[in-house]
Amino acid sequence: MGDERLELRIQALEARLRAVEDVQAIERLKARYGTLADQRYGRSGVVDREELEDIVNALVGLFTDDAEWDGGPALGVARGQDEIRQRFLEPTLVFSWHYFVKPQIRVHGDTAAATWDILAPCTTPDGEPHWMAGTEVDEYRRVDGTWLHSRMKLGVIFMAPHSRGWVKGPR
C-alpha cells in the first residue's frame, strides 16, 4: 500500500472516530442535562434554594451564552444564559424524571442537531402525578472543544394525569 493511500485511509478513520466521539459527547451532554433537571427535586418537592441555585448554575453551564430554551406555550422561551437561569430557578413541577430516547444526532463539524423522544413522569404543584411525552429538537455547538446546547425546543405530545392515563394521540 502506498504512503499516500495509507495517509488517506488514516485520515478517513480519524474522521469517523471523531464523528463517533462527537455523538457520544452529545449523548453525555443530554444525559447530564436530564440528571441536573431532575436533581432540582427531592422527596418533598423542590430542593432548598441554595442547592437549587448550585444545580441551576451547573445546568446553565450546559448552554452556550446565546442559547435558547423553548418549552413551548405552557413553559415559555428563555434566551441567553441569564434568562435560562431564571427559568430553571422557578420550577413548574415538584417532581420529574426525564427519559431521553431514540436519539437522531447529526454532526456537521462544530455544530450538530438532534431529535430526542422524551418521557417524563412528573408531579404538578397540586400533587397530582402525570405522564408527559414529547420530543426535543436540539441544536449544539462545540465551544472551546466542548459540546453545548445552543437551542432546545420541547414539543409536548401529551401531558396526562397518571390516574386516567392518556388518550390515543394524533399521528
C-alpha positions in Angstrom: 0.0 0.0 0.0 1.5 3.4 -1.0 2.1 6.1 1.6 -0.5 8.3 0.0 -3.2 5.7 0.2 -2.3 4.9 3.8 -2.4 8.5 4.8 -5.9 8.9 3.2 -7.1 5.8 5.0 -5.8 7.1 8.3 -7.5 10.5 7.7 -10.8 8.7 6.9 -10.5 6.6 10.1 -9.7 9.7 12.2 -12.8 11.5 10.7 -15.0 8.5 11.5 -13.6 8.3 15.1 -14.2 12.0 15.6 -17.8 11.6 14.4 -18.4 8.8 16.9 -16.8 10.7 19.7 -18.9 13.8 18.9 -22.1 11.8 19.0 -21.1 10.2 22.3 -20.2 13.6 23.8 -23.7 14.9 22.8 -25.3 11.9 24.3 -23.4 12.6 27.6 -24.4 16.2 27.4 -28.1 15.3 27.1 -27.9 12.8 29.9 -26.2 15.4 32.2 -29.0 17.9 31.3 -31.7 15.4 32.3 -29.9 14.4 35.5 -29.5 18.0 36.6 -33.1 19.0 35.6 -34.3 16.1 37.8 -32.0 16.9 40.7 -34.0 20.0 41.3 -36.5 17.8 43.1 -36.1 15.9 46.3 -38.5 13.6 48.2 -40.6 16.5 49.4 -40.6 18.6 46.3 -38.2 21.3 45.1 -34.8 21.2 46.9 -33.8 24.2 49.1 -32.8 27.4 47.4 -29.1 27.1 47.9 -29.0 23.6 46.5 -31.3 24.7 43.7 -29.0 27.5 42.7 -26.0 25.2 42.6 -27.9 22.8 40.3 -29.2 25.5 38.1 -25.7 27.0 37.7 -24.5 23.6 36.6 -27.5 23.4 34.2 -26.8 26.8 32.7 -23.2 25.7 32.1 -24.5 23.2 29.6 -25.7 26.0 27.3 -23.9 28.5 25.0 -24.0 32.2 26.1 -26.6 32.9 23.4 -28.7 29.7 23.8 -32.4 29.4 23.5 -34.5 27.1 25.7 -38.1 26.8 24.3 -40.6 24.9 26.5 -43.5 25.7 24.2 -46.6 27.6 25.0 -47.0 26.2 28.5 -43.4 26.8 29.7 -42.3 29.7 27.6 -39.0 30.7 26.0 -35.7 31.7 27.6 -33.0 33.3 25.6 -29.4 33.6 26.9 -27.9 32.1 30.0 -29.4 34.7 32.3 -33.0 34.0 31.2 -32.3 30.3 31.2 -31.0 30.5 34.8 -34.1 32.4 35.9 -36.4 29.9 34.2 -34.8 26.9 35.9 -34.8 28.7 39.3 -38.7 28.7 39.1 -39.6 25.0 38.7 -43.1 24.4 37.5 -43.3 20.9 38.9 -42.5 19.3 42.3 -41.0 16.2 40.7 -39.8 15.0 37.3 -37.7 12.2 35.8 -36.5 12.7 32.2 -36.0 9.8 29.9 -34.5 10.8 26.6 -34.6 8.0 24.0 -34.3 7.3 20.3 -31.6 10.0 19.6 -31.1 11.0 16.0 -27.9 13.0 16.1 -26.3 14.7 13.1 -22.9 16.3 13.4 -21.6 18.9 11.0 -18.1 20.0 12.0 -18.5 22.2 15.1 -22.3 22.2 15.0 -24.9 19.4 15.4 -28.6 18.8 15.6 -30.6 16.1 17.3 -34.1 14.9 17.8 -35.0 13.0 21.0 -38.2 11.4 22.3 -38.9 12.3 25.9 -40.9 10.5 28.5 -41.1 12.3 31.8 -43.2 11.1 34.7 -43.8 14.2 36.8 -45.9 15.7 39.6 -47.6 19.0 39.3 -47.7 21.5 42.3 -51.2 20.3 43.3 -49.6 16.9 44.0 -51.1 15.0 41.0 -48.7 12.6 39.1 -48.7 12.9 35.4 -47.2 11.3 32.3 -45.6 13.7 29.8 -44.4 12.6 26.4 -43.0 14.5 23.6 -39.9 15.4 21.5 -37.0 17.7 22.0 -35.3 19.2 18.9 -31.9 20.4 19.8 -29.0 22.3 18.2 -25.5 22.1 19.6 -22.3 24.0 19.1 -18.7 23.0 20.1 -17.2 25.8 22.2 -13.6 25.6 23.2 -13.7 21.8 22.4 -16.8 21.2 24.5 -20.3 20.4 23.1 -23.1 22.7 24.5 -26.8 23.2 23.8 -27.4 26.2 21.6 -31.1 25.6 21.2 -33.6 23.3 22.8 -37.2 23.1 21.8 -39.7 20.9 23.6 -42.8 19.6 21.8 -45.3 18.1 24.1 -47.4 15.3 22.6 -49.4 14.7 25.7 -49.5 15.6 29.4 -51.9 13.3 31.1 -52.9 12.6 34.7 -51.4 9.2 35.8 -54.7 8.1 37.3 -56.6 8.5 34.0 -53.8 7.6 31.5 -53.6 9.1 28.1 -55.8 9.0 25.1 -54.6 7.9 21.7 -52.7 10.9 20.3 -52.9 12.1 16.7 -50.3 10.8 14.2 
